[in-house]
Amino acid sequence: MDLRARFVTLAVGTDPKLRRMLTYWAATATLYALFVALLAVESTIGMVPYAGVLGLGLYAASGASTFYVLVRANARLGLRPHTLAGLQGLFGITCNMWAYSITGPLRGATLMGLMVVVVFCTFALRPRQTLLLALCGLLGMGVTMWWHQMQDPLHYPPNVEAVTFVIMAGCSLTVTFLTGEMNKLRARLKERREIVEAALVTIRTLATTDELTSVSNRRHMNEVLEDERGPACIALIDIDFFKQINDRHGHAAGDAVLRAVAHKLRASLRDGDVLARWGGEEFLVLLPATTLIDAHGRIESLRAGMAGLAVPGVDLASRVSFSAGIAARQGHEPFSDTINRADKALYRAKAAGRDRVECATWPVADAIAQ
């Protein structure tokens, strides 16, 4: 990492949320700087006292620096966003009061700053908090205007100050109301977006996952097979005498057996292997980059492991077992052909007495047997 990158990381961190908050801070600091610079220009022609501009500039700089530290260290301080926004809003109001006090004939222009403060804070404040901030601004500006018309009625005529305050209050409350409505609309849009995103996740899950066993469904497995390009083996697994389990113990027991078998199979597979419920009591296993001999050994191990399978809530008269047929993909043949050969091997396993694994290629199967 070069020196510039280190400096940037030190200044604004790496967290996107922190960087966004510092972006808002930078925008307000820039506004303070521009406003003070404008007043400094006015002071050069005698319209604004230099001492007042200098004092306001130092006050704005110290405040902006303080809030930078608070935002940057907020991960440790734990201040909530609306707390930071409220404090910055109150600080902005005091700057506005100061500016109104020193700008003389130009003081009317500073009243727009109050509305800018409200608009900036509306992104972090709730509508009621925004209204409270606006009322604090009106109170602060009202006290400032009242004090000046009491101390210097010649330059701050009471009638002018009163009319100015009424206009400012009307505009400020209108802006507060509109920003509050915008905030509510933004909140509703965010809520609806979250609902839509959650619905999309649910739809995506339903489209790719078998609801009963929580493994991939047939549709998703077909998509996985379409994307598979390398050598692979396919294993078709069928639970033995599953119809008898349903007939003797009920469909709830049959569902429990399906879930238990799926969990056992999934827990025993490697990373990269894919298990799917292919239909009824039948499962399909994709074993990428696996030879037929290795695939046979893995599925045989799974078959043997079923001997100790316990099905929660179901007392079966005999243990759960399965029959399986395995086929290796030949070259770049369609997986439908591989599955068809695995299916034929599965039927041979059933015909041979069940609870066994058969391979689609007899020479390889013979080699395994030897």
C-alpha positions in Angstrom: 0.0 0.0 0.0 1.5 3.4 -1.0 1.7 6.4 1.2 -1.4 8.1 -0.4 -3.5 5.0 0.1 -2.5 4.8 3.7 -3.3 8.4 4.3 -6.8 7.9 2.7 -7.4 4.8 4.8 -6.3 6.7 7.9 -8.5 9.7 7.1 -11.7 8.0 6.0 -11.3 4.3 7.0 -12.5 1.4 4.9 -16.1 0.9 6.1 -18.6 2.1 3.4 -21.0 3.4 6.1 -18.3 5.4 7.7 -17.2 6.9 4.4 -20.7 7.9 3.6 -21.0 9.7 6.9 -17.7 11.4 6.3 -19.0 12.5 2.9 -21.9 14.2 4.6 -19.5 15.8 7.0 -17.3 17.0 4.2 -20.3 18.6 2.5 -21.3 20.6 5.6 -17.6 21.6 6.3 -17.4 22.8 2.7 -20.6 24.9 3.2 -19.1 26.4 6.3 -15.9 27.3 4.5 -17.7 28.8 1.6 -20.0 30.9 3.8 -17.1 32.2 6.0 -15.0 32.9 2.8 -18.0 35.0 1.4 -18.2 36.9 4.7 -14.5 37.5 4.6 -14.9 39.1 1.1 -17.7 41.3 2.5 -15.5 42.3 5.4 -12.9 43.7 3.0 -15.4 46.3 1.7 -16.6 47.1 5.2 -20.0 45.5 5.1 -19.2 42.9 7.8 -16.9 43.4 10.8 -13.6 41.5 10.4 -13.5 40.5 14.1 -16.9 38.9 13.8 -16.0 37.0 10.7 -12.7 35.8 12.3 -14.5 34.6 15.4 -17.2 32.8 13.3 -14.5 31.2 11.1 -12.6 29.9 14.1 -15.8 28.7 15.7 -16.9 26.9 12.5 -13.5 25.3 12.0 -13.3 24.0 15.6 -16.8 22.6 15.4 -16.2 21.0 12.0 -13.0 19.4 13.4 -14.7 18.2 16.5 -17.5 16.5 14.4 -14.9 14.9 12.2 -13.3 13.3 15.2 -16.7 12.1 16.5 -17.7 10.6 13.2 -14.3 9.0 12.6 -14.1 7.5 16.1 -17.8 6.6 16.2 -17.1 2.9 16.0 -15.6 3.1 19.5 -17.9 5.9 20.8 -21.1 4.1 19.7 -23.1 7.3 18.9 -26.2 6.7 16.9 -26.5 8.5 13.5 -29.5 10.6 14.6 -27.5 11.7 17.7 -24.6 12.9 15.6 -26.9 14.5 13.1 -28.8 16.3 15.9 -25.6 17.6 17.4 -24.4 18.9 14.1 -27.8 20.5 13.4 -27.7 22.3 16.7 -24.1 23.5 15.9 -25.3 24.7 12.5 -28.1 26.7 14.2 -25.6 28.4 16.5 -23.5 29.3 13.5 -26.6 30.7 11.9 -27.3 32.8 15.0 -23.8 34.2 15.0 -23.9 35.0 11.3 -27.2 36.8 11.7 -25.7 38.9 14.5 -22.7 40.2 12.5 -24.0 40.6 8.9 -26.0 43.7 9.5 -28.0 44.6 6.3 -27.2 41.2 4.8 -28.6 39.3 7.8 -31.8 38.3 5.9 -29.7 36.0 3.6 -28.4 34.0 6.5 -31.9 32.8 7.4 -31.8 30.4 4.5 -29.0 28.6 6.4 -31.6 27.4 8.9 -33.5 25.5 6.2 -30.3 24.1 4.8 -29.6 22.7 8.3 -33.0 21.0 8.4 -32.6 19.5 4.9 -29.1 18.1 5.7 -30.3 16.5 8.9 -33.5 14.9 7.5 -31.5 12.0 6.1 -30.5 10.8 9.6 -33.4 12.1 11.7 -37.0 10.8 12.0 -39.8 13.3 11.2 -40.5 14.2 14.8 -36.8 14.7 15.4 -36.5 16.9 12.4 -39.5 19.0 13.6 -37.8 19.3 17.0 -34.6 20.5 15.4 -36.6 23.1 13.4 -38.3 24.3 16.5 -34.9 24.6 18.2 -33.7 26.7 15.2 -36.7 28.9 15.4 -36.3 29.4 19.1 -32.6 30.2 18.7 -33.1 32.6 15.9 -36.1 34.1 17.7 -34.1 34.8 20.8 -31.3 36.3 18.7 -33.7 38.6 16.8 -35.5 39.6 19.9 -32.2 40.4 21.7 -30.9 42.6 18.8 -34.1 44.5 18.4 -34.1 45.2 22.2 -30.4 46.3 22.2 -30.2 48.1 18.9 -33.7 49.0 17.6 -32.2 51.5 15.1 -30.5 48.8 13.1 -32.9 46.0 14.1 -36.3 47.6 13.9 -38.8 45.5 16.0 -41.5 45.5 13.2 -39.0 44.3 10.6 -37.6 41.7 12.9 -41.1 40.4 13.7 -42.2 40.2 10.0 -38.8 38.5 9.2 -39.3 36.0 12.0 -42.9 35.1 10.8 -41.7 34.6 7.2 -38.7 32.5 8.4 -40.9 30.4 10.7 -43.4 29.8 7.9 -40.7 28.7 5.4 -38.8 26.7 8.0 -41.9 24.7 9.1 -43.0 24.2 5.5 -39.5 22.8 4.6 -39.6 20.6 7.8 -43.1 19.2 6.8 -42.0 18.5 3.2 -38.7 16.9 4.3 -40.6 14.8 6.9 -43.0 13.6 4.2 -40.1 12.8 2.0 -38.5 10.9 4.9 -41.7 8.9 5.4 -41.8 8.1 1.7 -38.2 7.0 1.7 -38.9 4.8 4.7 -41.9 3.2 3.0 -39.8 2.6 -0.2 -37.0 1.0 1.9 -39.5 -1.2 3.6 -41.1 -2.3 0.3 -37.7 -2.9 -1.2 -36.7 -5.1 1.8 -40.0 -7.0 1.4 -39.3 -7.5 -2.3 -35.7 -8.6 -1.7 -36.9 -11.1 1.0 -39.6 -12.4 -1.4 -36.9 -12.8 -4.1 -34.7 -14.8 -1.7 -37.7 -17.0 -0.9 -38.6 -17.5 -4.5 -35.0 -18.3 -5.3 -34.9 -20.8 -2.5 -38.1 -22.5 -3.6 -36.9 -22.6 -7.1 -33.6 -24.4 -6.2 -34.3 -26.3 -3.0 -36.6 -29.2 -2.3 -39.0 -28.1 0.4 -39.1 -31.4 2.3 -35.5 -32.4 2.4 -33.8 -29.0 2.0 -31.4 -30.3 -0.6 -31.3 -29.2 -4.3 -34.4 -30.0 -6.3 -34.5 -31.6 -9.7 -34.7 -28.2 -11.5 -31.6 -26.8 -9.8 -29.7 -30.1 -10.4 -30.4 -29.9 -14.1 -29.0 -26.3 -14.1 -25.9 -27.6 -12.3 -25.5 -30.4 -14.8 -25.7 -28.0 -17.7 -22.8 -26.0 -16.3 -20.6 -29.0 -15.5 -17.9 -29.4 -18.2 -15.4 -31.8 -16.8 -15.4 -35.5 -16.1 -17.9 -36.6 -13.4 -19.9 -39.5 -12.1 -23.6 -39.7 -11.5 -25.1 -41.8 -8.7 -28.9 -42.5 -8.5 -30.0 -43.6 -5.0 -33.3 -45.1 -4.2 -34.6 -45.9 -0.7 -35.4 -49.5 -0.4 -39.1 -50.5 0.3 -40.1 -46.9 0.8 -43.7 -47.6 -0.1 -43.9 -50.1 2.8 -42.6 -47.5 5.2 -45.4 -45.2 4.1 -48.1 -47.9 4.2 -47.0 -49.2 7.6 -46.1 -46.1 9.4 -47.8 -43.3 7.5 -46.7 -40.5 5.2 -45.4 -38.4 8.1 -42.9 -41.2 8.9 -42.0 -41.5 5.3 -41.2 -37.8 5.2 -39.1 -38.1 8.3 -37.1 -41.0 6.6 -36.6 -38.8 3.5 -35.3 -36.0 5.6 -33.0 -38.2 7.7 -31.5 -39.9 4.6 -31.0 -36.5 2.8 -29.2 -35.2 5.9 -27.0 -38.3 6.2 -26.1 -38.1 2.5 -25.3 -34.4 2.5 -23.2 -34.6 5.6 -21.1 -37.4 4.1 -20.4 -35.7 0.7 -17.3 -33.7 -0.2 -17.3 -30.0 -1.0 -18.2 -29.7 -4.6 -20.4 -32.8 -4.7 -24.1 -31.9 -5.3 -27.0 -33.8 -3.9 -30.6 -33.4 -5.2 -33.9 -35.0 -4.6 -34.6 -36.4 -8.0 -38.2 -37.6 -7.4 -40.2 -39.4 -4.7 -37.7 -41.5 -2.7 -34.9 -41.1 -5.3 -31.8 -38.9 -4.9 -29.2 -38.0 -7.5 -25.6 -37.3 -6.6 -23.1 -35.4 -8.9 -19.5 -36.3 -8.1 -17.3 -34.0 -10.2 -13.7 -35.1 -11.1 -14.3 -38.6 -9.8 -13.5 -41.9 -11.4 -16.0 -44.7 -11.5 -14.0 -46.7 -9.0 -13.7 -43.8 -6.6 -17.4 -43.1 -7.0 -18.3 -46.7 -6.2 -16.2 -46.6 -3.1 -17.8 -43.4 -1.9 -21.4 -44.5 -2.5 -20.7 -47.9 -1.0 -19.4 -46.1 2.1 -22.6 -44.1 2.2 -24.7 -47.3 1.8 -22.9 -49.0 4.7 -23.3 -45.9 6.8 -27.1 -46.1 6.6 -26.9 -49.1 9.0 -26.9 -46.8 12.0 -29.4 -44.2 10.7 -31.8 -43.1 13.3 -35.0 -41.4 12.3 -36.3 -39.0 14.9 -39.8 -39.9 16.1 -40.0 -43.1 13.9 -39.6 -46.6 15.3 -38.9 -48.7 12.2 -39.1 -52.5 12.3 -35.9 -52.7 10.1 -33.0 -50.4 9.3 -33.2 -47.9 6.4 -31.2 -48.9 3.3 -30.9 -47.8 -0.3 -29.9 -49.2 -3.7 -27.7 -47.2 -6.0 -26.6 -47.1 -9.6 -23.5 -45.3 -10.7 -22.3 -44.2 -14.2 -19.3 -42.2 -15.3 -19.8 -39.5 -17.9 -18.2 -40.6 -21.2 -16.4 -37.7 -22.8 -18.7 -34.8 -23.2 -21.9 -36.8 -23.6 -25.1 -35.2 -22.3 -25.7 -36.0 -18.7 -29.1 -37.3 -19.6 -27.3 -40.3 -21.2 -25.2 -40.7 -18.1 -28.2 -40.6 -15.9 -30.0 -43.1 -18.1 -27.1 -45.6 -17.7 -27.0 -45.0 -13.9 -30.8 -45.6 -13.8 -30.3 -49.0 -15.5 -27.6 -49.9 -13.0 -30.0 -48.9 -10.2 -32.6 -51.3 -11.5 -30.0 -54.1 -11.5 -29.2 -53.3 -7.9 -32.9 -53.7 -7.0 -33.2 -56.9 -9.0 -30.2 -58.3 -7.3 -31.8 -58.0 -3.9 -31.5 -54.2 -3.0 -29.2 -52.7 -0.4 -26.3 -52.7 -2.9 -24.5 -50.5 -5.4 -24.1 -51.3 -9.1 -22.0 -49.6 -11.7 -23.1 -49.0 -15.3 -19.9 -50.3 -16.8 -19.7 -54.0 -16.1 -15.9 -54.4 -16.8 -15.2 -51.7 -14.2 -17.7 -53.3 -11.8 -15.9 -56.7 -12.3 -12.6 -55.0 -11.6 -14.0 -53.6 -8.4 -15.3 -56.9 -7.3 -11.9 -58.5 -7.8 
